[in-house]
């Protein structure tokens, strides 16, 4: 699953945001009846602060700059 956040500084995953994401995840599992593992990807313009909630939730982070890198 993917979340996109735009902030002026690093995005901070708070306890409230962590709980909201876990709720979204449970609703998704119930609605789709999936048994598969869910990986979270966070797309941000300024990265994310690696706190306790980040470590429990986020599998991948993509910064906006990564989307526009020249691969040549």
Biopython code that builds the backbone (N, CA, C, O; Angstrom):
import numpy as np
from Bio.PDB.StructureBuilder import StructureBuilder

atoms = [
    (1, "UNK", "N", (0.850, -1.160, 0.000)),
    (1, "UNK", "CA", (0.000, 0.000, 0.000)),
    (1, "UNK", "C", (0.898, 1.226, 0.000)),
    (1, "UNK", "O", (2.054, 1.170, 0.419)),
    (2, "UNK", "N", (0.357, 2.308, -0.467)),
    (2, "UNK", "CA", (1.168, 3.500, -0.671)),
    (2, "UNK", "C", (0.474, 4.721, -0.081)),
    (2, "UNK", "O", (-0.735, 4.903, -0.227)),
    (3, "UNK", "N", (1.259, 5.543, 0.581)),
    (3, "UNK", "CA", (0.791, 6.832, 1.096)),
    (3, "UNK", "C", (1.707, 7.894, 0.508)),
    (3, "UNK", "O", (2.909, 7.676, 0.359)),
    (4, "UNK", "N", (1.139, 9.032, 0.178)),
    (4, "UNK", "CA", (1.921, 10.155, -0.348)),
    (4, "UNK", "C", (1.728, 11.344, 0.593)),
    (4, "UNK", "O", (0.602, 11.730, 0.907)),
    (5, "UNK", "N", (2.851, 11.918, 1.037)),
    (5, "UNK", "CA", (2.796, 13.043, 1.971)),
    (5, "UNK", "C", (3.690, 14.176, 1.491)),
    (5, "UNK", "O", (4.823, 13.957, 1.063)),
    (6, "UNK", "N", (3.157, 15.395, 1.572)),
    (6, "UNK", "CA", (3.919, 16.596, 1.229)),
    (6, "UNK", "C", (4.075, 17.429, 2.494)),
    (6, "UNK", "O", (3.086, 17.839, 3.102)),
    (7, "UNK", "N", (5.317, 17.675, 2.887)),
    (7, "UNK", "CA", (5.601, 18.484, 4.072)),
    (7, "UNK", "C", (6.779, 19.411, 3.787)),
    (7, "UNK", "O", (7.537, 19.192, 2.841)),
    (8, "UNK", "N", (6.925, 20.430, 4.597)),
    (8, "UNK", "CA", (8.047, 21.349, 4.432)),
    (8, "UNK", "C", (9.339, 20.766, 4.982)),
    (8, "UNK", "O", (10.427, 21.137, 4.540)),
    (9, "UNK", "N", (9.228, 19.854, 5.945)),
    (9, "UNK", "CA", (10.383, 19.179, 6.548)),
    (9, "UNK", "C", (10.168, 17.680, 6.409)),
    (9, "UNK", "O", (9.236, 17.243, 5.734)),
    (10, "UNK", "N", (11.024, 16.895, 7.045)),
    (10, "UNK", "CA", (10.823, 15.446, 7.046)),
    (10, "UNK", "C", (9.437, 15.129, 7.602)),
    (10, "UNK", "O", (8.982, 15.761, 8.556)),
    (11, "UNK", "N", (8.775, 14.150, 7.002)),
    (11, "UNK", "CA", (7.472, 13.726, 7.510)),
    (11, "UNK", "C", (7.698, 12.931, 8.787)),
    (11, "UNK", "O", (8.609, 12.106, 8.855)),
    (12, "UNK", "N", (6.869, 13.176, 9.800)),
    (12, "UNK", "CA", (6.983, 12.479, 11.077)),
    (12, "UNK", "C", (5.751, 11.596, 11.262)),
    (12, "UNK", "O", (4.619, 12.076, 11.204)),
    (13, "UNK", "N", (5.978, 10.322, 11.483)),
    (13, "UNK", "CA", (4.877, 9.396, 11.751)),
    (13, "UNK", "C", (4.582, 9.472, 13.242)),
    (13, "UNK", "O", (5.372, 9.012, 14.066)),
    (14, "UNK", "N", (3.455, 10.046, 13.576)),
    (14, "UNK", "CA", (3.038, 10.174, 14.973)),
    (14, "UNK", "C", (2.255, 8.931, 15.384)),
    (14, "UNK", "O", (1.917, 8.093, 14.548)),
    (15, "UNK", "N", (1.977, 8.823, 16.653)),
    (15, "UNK", "CA", (1.173, 7.704, 17.148)),
    (15, "UNK", "C", (-0.206, 7.721, 16.487)),
    (15, "UNK", "O", (-0.717, 6.674, 16.087)),
    (16, "UNK", "N", (-0.803, 8.898, 16.374)),
    (16, "UNK", "CA", (-2.129, 9.029, 15.762)),
    (16, "UNK", "C", (-2.105, 8.572, 14.306)),
    (16, "UNK", "O", (-2.978, 7.816, 13.880)),
    (17, "UNK", "N", (-1.109, 9.028, 13.537)),
    (17, "UNK", "CA", (-1.001, 8.637, 12.132)),
    (17, "UNK", "C", (-0.762, 7.126, 12.022)),
    (17, "UNK", "O", (-1.347, 6.466, 11.164)),
    (18, "UNK", "N", (0.087, 6.588, 12.879)),
    (18, "UNK", "CA", (0.370, 5.153, 12.897)),
    (18, "UNK", "C", (-0.926, 4.360, 13.101)),
    (18, "UNK", "O", (-1.174, 3.376, 12.405)),
    (19, "UNK", "N", (-1.739, 4.793, 14.051)),
    (19, "UNK", "CA", (-3.005, 4.110, 14.324)),
    (19, "UNK", "C", (-3.976, 4.228, 13.152)),
    (19, "UNK", "O", (-4.706, 3.281, 12.862)),
    (20, "UNK", "N", (-3.994, 5.379, 12.475)),
    (20, "UNK", "CA", (-4.847, 5.563, 11.294)),
    (20, "UNK", "C", (-4.432, 4.606, 10.172)),
    (20, "UNK", "O", (-5.283, 4.001, 9.520)),
    (21, "UNK", "N", (-3.144, 4.476, 9.956)),
    (21, "UNK", "CA", (-2.637, 3.581, 8.909)),
    (21, "UNK", "C", (-2.963, 2.132, 9.238)),
    (21, "UNK", "O", (-3.368, 1.372, 8.359)),
    (22, "UNK", "N", (-2.789, 1.746, 10.493)),
    (22, "UNK", "CA", (-3.115, 0.369, 10.888)),
    (22, "UNK", "C", (-4.606, 0.094, 10.698)),
    (22, "UNK", "O", (-4.986, -1.012, 10.313)),
    (23, "UNK", "N", (-5.445, 1.079, 10.961)),
    (23, "UNK", "CA", (-6.884, 0.952, 10.752)),
    (23, "UNK", "C", (-7.191, 0.776, 9.261)),
    (23, "UNK", "O", (-7.987, -0.086, 8.889)),
    (24, "UNK", "N", (-6.567, 1.587, 8.412)),
    (24, "UNK", "CA", (-6.748, 1.452, 6.964)),
    (24, "UNK", "C", (-6.337, 0.061, 6.494)),
    (24, "UNK", "O", (-6.991, -0.544, 5.645)),
    (25, "UNK", "N", (-5.250, -0.429, 7.058)),
    (25, "UNK", "CA", (-4.743, -1.745, 6.695)),
    (25, "UNK", "C", (-5.747, -2.829, 7.069)),
    (25, "UNK", "O", (-5.996, -3.740, 6.279)),
    (26, "UNK", "N", (-6.319, -2.743, 8.247)),
    (26, "UNK", "CA", (-7.302, -3.742, 8.688)),
    (26, "UNK", "C", (-8.567, -3.691, 7.841)),
    (26, "UNK", "O", (-9.132, -4.731, 7.505)),
    (27, "UNK", "N", (-9.009, -2.498, 7.497)),
    (27, "UNK", "CA", (-10.190, -2.363, 6.627)),
    (27, "UNK", "C", (-9.907, -2.984, 5.263)),
    (27, "UNK", "O", (-10.750, -3.690, 4.710)),
    (28, "UNK", "N", (-8.729, -2.722, 4.729)),
    (28, "UNK", "CA", (-8.347, -3.299, 3.444)),
    (28, "UNK", "C", (-8.361, -4.826, 3.511)),
    (28, "UNK", "O", (-8.885, -5.488, 2.615)),
    (29, "UNK", "N", (-7.787, -5.375, 4.570)),
    (29, "UNK", "CA", (-7.751, -6.833, 4.723)),
    (29, "UNK", "C", (-9.160, -7.417, 4.812)),
    (29, "UNK", "O", (-9.442, -8.457, 4.217)),
    (30, "UNK", "N", (-10.038, -6.755, 5.548)),
    (30, "UNK", "CA", (-11.411, -7.236, 5.679)),
    (30, "UNK", "C", (-12.165, -7.155, 4.357)),
    (30, "UNK", "O", (-12.876, -8.088, 3.983)),
    (31, "UNK", "N", (-12.008, -6.048, 3.659)),
    (31, "UNK", "CA", (-12.731, -5.840, 2.416)),
    (31, "UNK", "C", (-12.254, -6.752, 1.287)),
    (31, "UNK", "O", (-13.056, -7.215, 0.476)),
    (32, "UNK", "N", (-10.954, -7.006, 1.239)),
    (32, "UNK", "CA", (-10.395, -7.813, 0.155)),
    (32, "UNK", "C", (-10.245, -9.284, 0.534)),
    (32, "UNK", "O", (-10.033, -10.145, -0.320)),
    (33, "UNK", "N", (-10.362, -9.551, 1.834)),
    (33, "UNK", "CA", (-10.173, -10.915, 2.364)),
    (33, "UNK", "C", (-8.793, -11.481, 2.033)),
    (33, "UNK", "O", (-8.629, -12.694, 1.906)),
    (34, "UNK", "N", (-7.819, -10.614, 1.895)),
    (34, "UNK", "CA", (-6.473, -11.060, 1.573)),
    (34, "UNK", "C", (-5.796, -11.676, 2.792)),
    (34, "UNK", "O", (-6.025, -11.258, 3.927)),
    (35, "UNK", "N", (-4.983, -12.647, 2.542)),
    (35, "UNK", "CA", (-4.150, -13.263, 3.589)),
    (35, "UNK", "C", (-2.687, -12.881, 3.371)),
    (35, "UNK", "O", (-1.803, -13.290, 4.124)),
    (36, "UNK", "N", (-2.451, -12.091, 2.331)),
    (36, "UNK", "CA", (-1.096, -11.704, 1.981)),
    (36, "UNK", "C", (-0.560, -10.630, 2.923)),
    (36, "UNK", "O", (-1.311, -9.855, 3.516)),
    (37, "UNK", "N", (0.761, -10.614, 3.036)),
    (37, "UNK", "CA", (1.420, -9.598, 3.835)),
    (37, "UNK", "C", (1.311, -8.254, 3.128)),
    (37, "UNK", "O", (1.427, -8.182, 1.905)),
    (38, "UNK", "N", (1.093, -7.211, 3.880)),
    (38, "UNK", "CA", (0.977, -5.865, 3.312)),
    (38, "UNK", "C", (2.252, -5.086, 3.612)),
    (38, "UNK", "O", (2.703, -5.022, 4.755)),
    (39, "UNK", "N", (2.820, -4.498, 2.567)),
    (39, "UNK", "CA", (4.000, -3.653, 2.687)),
    (39, "UNK", "C", (3.581, -2.209, 2.436)),
    (39, "UNK", "O", (2.828, -1.926, 1.504)),
    (40, "UNK", "N", (4.068, -1.306, 3.267)),
    (40, "UNK", "CA", (3.749, 0.107, 3.113)),
    (40, "UNK", "C", (4.912, 0.830, 2.449)),
    (40, "UNK", "O", (6.074, 0.627, 2.802)),
    (41, "UNK", "N", (4.580, 1.671, 1.487)),
    (41, "UNK", "CA", (5.547, 2.530, 0.818)),
    (41, "UNK", "C", (5.098, 3.979, 1.051)),
    (41, "UNK", "O", (3.934, 4.323, 0.846)),
    (42, "UNK", "N", (6.022, 4.793, 1.470)),
    (42, "UNK", "CA", (5.723, 6.201, 1.725)),
    (42, "UNK", "C", (6.465, 7.044, 0.687)),
    (42, "UNK", "O", (7.687, 6.962, 0.564)),
    (43, "UNK", "N", (5.720, 7.844, -0.045)),
    (43, "UNK", "CA", (6.310, 8.766, -1.017)),
    (43, "UNK", "C", (6.245, 10.163, -0.410)),
    (43, "UNK", "O", (5.169, 10.651, -0.065)),
    (44, "UNK", "N", (7.406, 10.803, -0.282)),
    (44, "UNK", "CA", (7.475, 12.133, 0.334)),
    (44, "UNK", "C", (8.377, 13.049, -0.475)),
    (44, "UNK", "O", (9.203, 12.592, -1.266)),
    (45, "UNK", "N", (8.211, 14.316, -0.271)),
    (45, "UNK", "CA", (9.094, 15.270, -0.928)),
    (45, "UNK", "C", (10.363, 15.512, -0.119)),
    (45, "UNK", "O", (11.386, 15.889, -0.689)),
    (46, "UNK", "N", (10.323, 15.304, 1.194)),
    (46, "UNK", "CA", (11.481, 15.590, 2.047)),
    (46, "UNK", "C", (11.900, 14.431, 2.942)),
    (46, "UNK", "O", (12.585, 14.649, 3.941)),
    (47, "UNK", "N", (11.510, 13.217, 2.614)),
    (47, "UNK", "CA", (11.906, 12.070, 3.418)),
    (47, "UNK", "C", (11.043, 11.918, 4.654)),
    (47, "UNK", "O", (10.051, 12.626, 4.834)),
    (48, "UNK", "N", (11.439, 10.980, 5.504)),
    (48, "UNK", "CA", (10.674, 10.671, 6.713)),
    (48, "UNK", "C", (11.626, 10.478, 7.881)),
    (48, "UNK", "O", (12.710, 9.916, 7.725)),
    (49, "UNK", "N", (11.216, 10.945, 9.044)),
    (49, "UNK", "CA", (11.989, 10.762, 10.267)),
    (49, "UNK", "C", (11.883, 9.305, 10.693)),
    (49, "UNK", "O", (10.775, 8.780, 10.802)),
    (50, "UNK", "N", (12.992, 8.650, 10.931)),
    (50, "UNK", "CA", (13.002, 7.220, 11.276)),
    (50, "UNK", "C", (12.844, 7.043, 12.789)),
    (50, "UNK", "O", (13.818, 6.819, 13.508)),
    (51, "UNK", "N", (11.596, 7.147, 13.253)),
    (51, "UNK", "CA", (11.301, 6.978, 14.675)),
    (51, "UNK", "C", (10.721, 5.582, 14.926)),
    (51, "UNK", "O", (10.742, 4.736, 14.032)),
    (52, "UNK", "N", (10.209, 5.340, 16.122)),
    (52, "UNK", "CA", (9.688, 4.023, 16.499)),
    (52, "UNK", "C", (8.522, 3.581, 15.623)),
    (52, "UNK", "O", (8.390, 2.392, 15.334)),
    (53, "UNK", "N", (7.685, 4.503, 15.199)),
    (53, "UNK", "CA", (6.534, 4.156, 14.372)),
    (53, "UNK", "C", (6.957, 3.846, 12.937)),
    (53, "UNK", "O", (6.397, 2.957, 12.294)),
    (54, "UNK", "N", (7.938, 4.576, 12.448)),
    (54, "UNK", "CA", (8.488, 4.311, 11.121)),
    (54, "UNK", "C", (8.986, 2.872, 11.054)),
    (54, "UNK", "O", (8.687, 2.143, 10.108)),
    (55, "UNK", "N", (9.744, 2.477, 12.063)),
    (55, "UNK", "CA", (10.354, 1.140, 12.079)),
    (55, "UNK", "C", (9.312, 0.033, 12.116)),
    (55, "UNK", "O", (9.561, -1.057, 11.602)),
    (56, "UNK", "N", (8.158, 0.284, 12.709)),
    (56, "UNK", "CA", (7.094, -0.727, 12.806)),
    (56, "UNK", "C", (6.231, -0.795, 11.549)),
    (56, "UNK", "O", (5.548, -1.795, 11.330)),
    (57, "UNK", "N", (6.248, 0.244, 10.724)),
    (57, "UNK", "CA", (5.254, 0.375, 9.662)),
    (57, "UNK", "C", (5.809, 0.409, 8.248)),
    (57, "UNK", "O", (5.336, -0.329, 7.383)),
    (58, "UNK", "N", (6.786, 1.238, 8.001)),
    (58, "UNK", "CA", (7.197, 1.549, 6.631)),
    (58, "UNK", "C", (8.237, 0.559, 6.117)),
    (58, "UNK", "O", (9.259, 0.317, 6.760)),
    (59, "UNK", "N", (7.957, -0.004, 4.951)),
    (59, "UNK", "CA", (8.890, -0.919, 4.312)),
    (59, "UNK", "C", (9.790, -0.228, 3.304)),
    (59, "UNK", "O", (10.938, -0.625, 3.110)),
    (60, "UNK", "N", (9.262, 0.813, 2.661)),
    (60, "UNK", "CA", (9.999, 1.512, 1.609)),
    (60, "UNK", "C", (9.658, 2.998, 1.654)),
    (60, "UNK", "O", (8.531, 3.386, 1.965)),
    (61, "UNK", "N", (10.655, 3.818, 1.337)),
    (61, "UNK", "CA", (10.443, 5.263, 1.226)),
    (61, "UNK", "C", (10.981, 5.704, -0.124)),
    (61, "UNK", "O", (12.097, 5.353, -0.506)),
    (62, "UNK", "N", (10.185, 6.468, -0.833)),
    (62, "UNK", "CA", (10.600, 7.053, -2.105)),
    (62, "UNK", "C", (10.483, 8.558, -1.958)),
    (62, "UNK", "O", (9.416, 9.088, -1.647)),
    (63, "UNK", "N", (11.601, 9.239, -2.186)),
    (63, "UNK", "CA", (11.559, 10.701, -2.164)),
    (63, "UNK", "C", (11.183, 11.189, -3.557)),
    (63, "UNK", "O", (11.474, 10.534, -4.558)),
    (64, "UNK", "N", (10.552, 12.312, -3.605)),
    (64, "UNK", "CA", (10.097, 12.882, -4.872)),
    (64, "UNK", "C", (11.237, 12.986, -5.877)),
    (64, "UNK", "O", (11.040, 12.728, -7.064)),
    (65, "UNK", "N", (12.416, 13.357, -5.418)),
    (65, "UNK", "CA", (13.594, 13.472, -6.300)),
    (65, "UNK", "C", (13.907, 12.139, -6.977)),
    (65, "UNK", "O", (14.365, 12.121, -8.119)),
    (66, "UNK", "N", (13.664, 11.018, -6.284)),
    (66, "UNK", "CA", (13.942, 9.699, -6.846)),
    (66, "UNK", "C", (13.106, 9.426, -8.097)),
    (66, "UNK", "O", (13.530, 8.679, -8.979)),
    (67, "UNK", "N", (11.943, 10.018, -8.171)),
    (67, "UNK", "CA", (11.049, 9.783, -9.301)),
    (67, "UNK", "C", (11.511, 10.508, -10.566)),
    (67, "UNK", "O", (11.083, 10.171, -11.670)),
    (68, "UNK", "N", (12.375, 11.493, -10.404)),
    (68, "UNK", "CA", (12.782, 12.307, -11.534)),
    (68, "UNK", "C", (14.280, 12.188, -11.850)),
    (68, "UNK", "O", (14.826, 13.018, -12.577)),
    (69, "UNK", "N", (14.937, 11.171, -11.312)),
    (69, "UNK", "CA", (16.365, 10.971, -11.581)),
    (69, "UNK", "C", (16.569, 10.533, -13.017)),
    (69, "UNK", "O", (15.785, 9.766, -13.576)),
    (70, "UNK", "N", (17.628, 11.034, -13.590)),
    (70, "UNK", "CA", (18.004, 10.625, -14.938)),
    (70, "UNK", "C", (18.771, 9.309, -14.842)),
    (70, "UNK", "O", (19.795, 9.244, -14.162)),
    (71, "UNK", "N", (18.301, 8.278, -15.499)),
    (71, "UNK", "CA", (18.918, 6.961, -15.413)),
    (71, "UNK", "C", (20.025, 6.764, -16.435)),
    (71, "UNK", "O", (20.617, 5.686, -16.490)),
    (72, "UNK", "N", (20.320, 7.772, -17.246)),
    (72, "UNK", "CA", (21.372, 7.644, -18.264)),
    (72, "UNK", "C", (22.727, 7.952, -17.693)),
    (72, "UNK", "O", (23.726, 7.893, -18.410)),
]
sb = StructureBuilder()
sb.init_structure("model")
sb.init_model(0)
sb.init_chain("A")
sb.init_seg("    ")
for serial, (resi, resn, name, xyz) in enumerate(atoms, 1):
    if name == "N":
        sb.init_residue(resn, " ", resi, " ")
    sb.init_atom(name, np.array(xyz, "f"), 0.0, 1.0, " ", f" {name:<3s}", serial, name[0])
structure = sb.get_structure()
